[in-house]
Amino acid sequence: MDMNPETTLTALRDFCAERVGVELATRLVGLARPGFALTAAGPGEAAGHSRFGGRAMLEPGMPWPTCEGFPLSLLAVLDTDALAPWLGGLLPPGTGLLNFFCLDFESEQRDSAADALMGKFIGNDPQVVRVIAARSAHAVETDPPSGSSVFAPVQWAASAGFAFPDTWDPAWDHLDLGPEADDKARAMPGMYIEDLFPEWGQRPGALDSEDIAFGRPVYPTGSGPWMPGGEDPNVYHHLLQLSGQDEWWIGGDGGWMHWSIPTDALRAGDFSRAIPTPDIW
């Protein structure tokens, strides 16, 4: 895994400058956030303990997360010890393993008792997810309680890069397009940038995966992050995107799920403030 973000950022800035000039390129690259494309790992490719599914990696004595007493299900583990060098101090040292939980009321293996919660909670309710950090040296695989789904584990390889906002992400509203942009461009800055770069997908550091750690989220329905209470998504940082899998269907329209967290909480290591920000439910 390439661990030289400055080299990639320089190449990305040069790529943009060739098309829009240095000033706009510098502002544009300012929107890029470091992240990882997650794909099934081949032999020797796994990013530490990072994986979809399997059992939670918790420190002994850590309580299993619940929603009104019903156990959540472990969907993924991110090994931040393996990822931190690319993230530029975004995480506190020693964050370790991040366990991503969600209430399973959609997959084929869900417990029938979860059906009673389906009408009460929707996908962007903060109570339906939890992110729990565990120090790598102390974490052990933990068997789930009865009612919690266990999905077949898939180890992840992590390819480092930089993610830009999705086309309709309100983060584009903070980009100064310069004096040459017309009113249409200012109304739809994400589409304007895409029109300027027909080869946008070939830019240095592009993240080519439907499963993404950190970076920025993708919303295939053409919507944007669905924030509880209509909060400003620009004060949040993306943690994990999971695309639909054959054996689970937990996210919003299209089955894609996202976990996000206020940026100040992320820098402080307070993962209790992580929330679901799914595609439209």
C-alpha positions as CSV (number, residue, x, y, z in Angstrom):
1,M,0.0,0.0,0.0
2,D,1.5,3.3,-1.1
3,M,2.0,5.5,1.9
4,N,3.2,8.8,0.4
5,P,0.2,11.1,0.4
6,E,2.2,14.2,-0.4
7,T,3.5,12.8,-3.7
8,T,0.0,11.8,-4.7
9,L,-1.5,15.2,-3.8
10,T,1.2,16.9,-5.8
11,A,0.4,14.7,-8.8
12,L,-3.3,15.4,-8.3
13,R,-2.8,19.1,-8.1
14,D,-0.7,19.1,-11.3
15,F,-3.4,17.0,-13.1
16,C,-6.0,19.6,-12.2
17,A,-3.8,22.6,-12.9
18,E,-3.3,21.4,-16.5
19,R,-7.0,21.8,-17.0
20,V,-8.2,24.6,-14.8
21,G,-5.1,26.5,-13.8
22,V,-3.2,26.6,-10.6
23,E,-5.5,28.7,-8.5
24,L,-8.7,26.7,-9.0
25,A,-6.7,23.5,-8.9
26,T,-5.4,24.4,-5.5
27,R,-8.9,25.1,-4.2
28,L,-10.3,22.0,-5.8
29,V,-7.7,19.7,-4.3
30,G,-8.5,21.3,-1.0
31,L,-11.8,19.3,-1.1
32,A,-10.0,16.0,-1.5
33,R,-9.9,13.8,1.6
34,P,-7.6,10.8,2.2
35,G,-9.3,7.4,2.1
36,F,-9.0,3.8,0.9
37,A,-10.7,1.7,-1.7
38,L,-11.5,-1.6,0.0
39,T,-11.4,-4.8,-2.0
40,A,-11.2,-8.5,-1.3
41,A,-7.6,-9.3,-0.3
42,G,-5.4,-11.8,-2.0
43,P,-2.6,-13.7,-0.2
44,G,-0.5,-11.2,1.7
45,E,-2.6,-8.2,0.7
46,A,-4.8,-7.8,3.8
47,A,-4.7,-4.4,5.6
48,G,-4.1,-5.7,9.0
49,H,-7.4,-7.0,10.6
50,S,-9.6,-5.0,8.2
51,R,-12.5,-7.0,6.9
52,F,-16.2,-7.2,6.1
53,G,-18.2,-9.4,8.4
54,G,-16.9,-12.0,10.8
55,R,-16.8,-11.5,14.6
56,A,-16.2,-8.3,16.4
57,M,-12.8,-7.4,17.7
58,L,-13.4,-6.1,21.2
59,E,-11.4,-5.7,24.4
60,P,-12.4,-8.1,27.1
61,G,-15.2,-6.6,29.2
62,M,-16.5,-4.3,26.5
63,P,-20.3,-4.5,26.3
64,W,-21.9,-5.6,23.1
65,P,-23.9,-2.7,21.6
66,T,-27.7,-2.8,21.5
67,C,-30.7,-0.9,20.3
68,E,-33.4,-0.9,22.9
69,G,-31.9,-4.1,24.3
70,F,-31.7,-5.9,21.0
71,P,-28.1,-6.7,19.9
72,L,-26.7,-4.9,16.9
73,S,-24.7,-6.9,14.2
74,L,-21.1,-6.5,13.3
75,L,-20.7,-5.5,9.7
76,A,-17.0,-4.6,9.4
77,V,-13.7,-4.0,11.1
78,L,-11.2,-1.3,10.1
79,D,-7.6,-1.7,11.3
80,T,-6.5,1.9,11.7
81,D,-3.0,0.9,12.7
82,A,-2.5,-0.2,9.1
83,L,-4.3,2.8,7.6
84,A,-3.2,5.7,9.9
85,P,0.0,6.7,8.0
86,W,-2.1,7.9,5.0
87,L,-4.6,9.8,7.1
88,G,-2.2,12.6,8.2
89,G,-3.0,12.8,11.9
90,L,-6.8,12.6,11.5
91,L,-7.0,9.9,14.1
92,P,-5.6,9.9,17.7
93,P,-2.5,7.7,18.0
94,G,-3.4,4.1,19.1
95,T,-7.0,4.2,17.9
96,G,-6.6,0.6,16.9
97,L,-9.5,-1.4,15.5
98,L,-12.9,0.2,14.6
99,N,-15.9,-2.1,14.8
100,F,-18.9,-1.1,12.8
101,F,-22.3,-2.3,14.0
102,C,-25.8,-1.9,12.6
103,L,-29.2,-3.1,13.5
104,D,-30.0,-6.0,11.2
105,F,-33.6,-5.8,10.2
106,E,-33.1,-6.4,6.5
107,S,-30.8,-9.4,5.8
108,E,-31.9,-12.9,5.2
109,Q,-30.5,-14.1,8.5
110,R,-32.0,-11.4,10.7
111,D,-33.6,-12.5,13.9
112,S,-37.4,-12.4,13.8
113,A,-37.4,-10.3,17.0
114,A,-35.9,-7.5,15.0
115,D,-39.1,-7.1,13.0
116,A,-40.7,-5.4,16.0
117,L,-38.2,-2.6,15.7
118,M,-38.6,-2.1,11.9
119,G,-41.5,0.2,12.3
120,K,-39.9,2.3,15.1
121,F,-36.5,3.0,13.6
122,I,-35.4,4.2,10.2
123,G,-32.0,3.9,8.7
124,N,-30.7,7.3,9.8
125,D,-31.7,7.0,13.4
126,P,-28.5,7.2,15.5
127,Q,-29.6,4.3,17.7
128,V,-29.3,1.8,14.8
129,V,-25.5,1.9,14.5
130,R,-22.5,2.0,16.7
131,V,-18.8,2.3,16.1
132,I,-16.5,0.9,18.9
133,A,-12.8,1.3,19.0
134,A,-10.6,-1.3,20.6
135,R,-6.8,-1.2,21.2
136,S,-5.1,-3.7,18.8
137,A,-2.9,-5.2,21.5
138,H,-6.0,-6.0,23.7
139,A,-8.7,-6.8,21.2
140,V,-9.9,-10.4,20.7
141,E,-12.5,-12.0,18.5
142,T,-15.8,-11.8,20.4
143,D,-18.8,-14.1,19.9
144,P,-22.0,-12.2,19.4
145,P,-25.1,-12.6,21.7
146,S,-28.2,-14.4,20.5
147,G,-30.1,-12.4,17.9
148,S,-27.0,-10.8,16.4
149,S,-26.2,-11.7,12.8
150,V,-22.8,-13.0,11.7
151,F,-21.8,-12.4,8.1
152,A,-19.2,-14.4,6.3
153,P,-15.8,-12.7,6.7
154,V,-14.0,-11.1,3.7
155,Q,-10.5,-9.8,4.4
156,W,-9.9,-6.4,2.8
157,A,-7.0,-5.0,0.9
158,A,-6.8,-1.2,1.2
159,S,-5.6,1.0,-1.7
160,A,-4.9,4.5,-0.6
161,G,-6.0,7.6,-2.5
162,F,-8.1,10.8,-2.2
163,A,-11.8,11.1,-2.5
164,F,-13.7,14.1,-3.8
165,P,-17.4,14.9,-2.9
166,D,-20.0,13.1,-4.8
167,T,-21.8,15.1,-7.6
168,W,-24.6,16.3,-5.3
169,D,-22.7,16.6,-2.1
170,P,-23.2,20.0,-0.4
171,A,-19.4,20.2,0.1
172,W,-19.2,21.6,-3.5
173,D,-21.0,24.7,-2.3
174,H,-17.8,25.7,-0.5
175,L,-15.7,25.7,-3.6
176,D,-14.9,29.1,-5.2
177,L,-15.1,28.4,-8.9
178,G,-13.5,31.7,-9.9
179,P,-14.8,34.6,-12.0
180,E,-15.1,32.6,-15.3
181,A,-17.8,30.3,-14.0
182,D,-21.4,31.1,-15.1
183,D,-24.6,31.0,-13.0
184,K,-25.3,27.4,-14.1
185,A,-21.9,26.3,-12.9
186,R,-22.4,28.0,-9.6
187,A,-25.8,26.3,-9.2
188,M,-24.3,22.8,-9.9
189,P,-20.6,23.0,-9.1
190,G,-20.2,19.2,-8.9
191,M,-21.5,18.7,-12.4
192,Y,-19.4,21.7,-13.6
193,I,-16.2,20.1,-12.4
194,E,-17.1,16.8,-13.9
195,D,-17.7,18.5,-17.3
196,L,-14.3,20.1,-17.1
197,F,-12.6,16.7,-16.6
198,P,-13.9,14.1,-19.0
199,E,-11.0,11.9,-17.8
200,W,-11.8,12.6,-14.1
201,G,-11.8,8.9,-13.3
202,Q,-8.1,8.6,-14.3
203,R,-6.9,11.3,-11.9
204,P,-4.0,10.4,-9.5
205,G,-5.2,8.8,-6.3
206,A,-8.7,8.0,-7.5
207,L,-10.5,5.5,-5.3
208,D,-12.0,2.8,-7.5
209,S,-14.2,0.8,-5.3
210,E,-17.8,0.6,-4.0
211,D,-16.5,0.0,-0.5
212,I,-14.6,2.9,0.9
213,A,-12.9,3.7,4.2
214,F,-12.7,7.4,5.2
215,G,-12.5,9.7,2.2
216,R,-15.9,10.9,1.1
217,P,-19.2,9.0,0.5
218,V,-20.7,8.1,-2.9
219,Y,-24.5,8.2,-3.3
220,P,-25.5,6.2,-6.4
221,T,-29.2,7.3,-6.3
222,G,-28.1,10.9,-7.0
223,S,-29.0,12.1,-3.5
224,G,-26.6,13.2,-0.7
225,P,-25.9,12.3,2.9
226,W,-29.2,11.9,4.9
227,M,-28.3,13.6,8.2
228,P,-30.4,13.1,11.3
229,G,-32.2,16.4,12.1
230,G,-31.0,18.0,8.9
231,E,-27.5,18.7,10.3
232,D,-24.8,20.2,8.2
233,P,-22.9,17.3,6.6
234,N,-19.8,19.5,6.2
235,V,-19.0,19.3,9.9
236,Y,-18.9,15.5,9.6
237,H,-16.2,13.2,8.4
238,H,-17.0,9.9,6.5
239,L,-15.9,6.7,8.2
240,L,-17.1,3.8,6.1
241,Q,-19.1,3.1,3.0
242,L,-20.5,-0.4,2.3
243,S,-22.2,-1.3,-0.9
244,G,-24.9,-3.9,-1.1
245,Q,-23.9,-7.5,-0.5
246,D,-25.6,-10.7,-1.5
247,E,-26.4,-11.7,2.1
248,W,-27.3,-8.3,3.6
249,W,-29.4,-5.3,2.8
250,I,-29.2,-2.7,5.5
251,G,-28.5,0.6,3.9
252,G,-30.9,3.0,2.1
253,D,-32.2,2.9,-1.5
254,G,-29.8,0.6,-3.3
255,G,-28.6,-1.0,-0.1
256,W,-25.6,1.2,0.5
257,M,-24.7,2.1,4.1
258,H,-22.5,4.9,5.5
259,W,-21.2,5.7,8.9
260,S,-20.1,9.3,9.6
261,I,-18.8,11.2,12.6
262,P,-18.4,14.9,13.6
263,T,-14.8,15.8,12.6
264,D,-14.1,17.2,16.1
265,A,-15.2,13.9,17.6
266,L,-13.1,11.9,15.2
267,R,-10.0,13.9,16.1
268,A,-10.7,13.4,19.8
269,G,-11.3,9.6,19.3
270,D,-15.0,9.9,20.5
271,F,-16.6,7.3,18.4
272,S,-19.8,7.3,20.5
273,R,-20.9,10.2,18.3
274,A,-20.7,8.2,15.0
275,I,-24.1,8.2,13.2
276,P,-25.6,6.5,10.1
277,T,-25.8,8.6,7.0
278,P,-27.3,6.2,4.5
279,D,-28.4,6.8,0.9
280,I,-32.0,7.9,0.8
281,W,-34.2,5.4,2.7
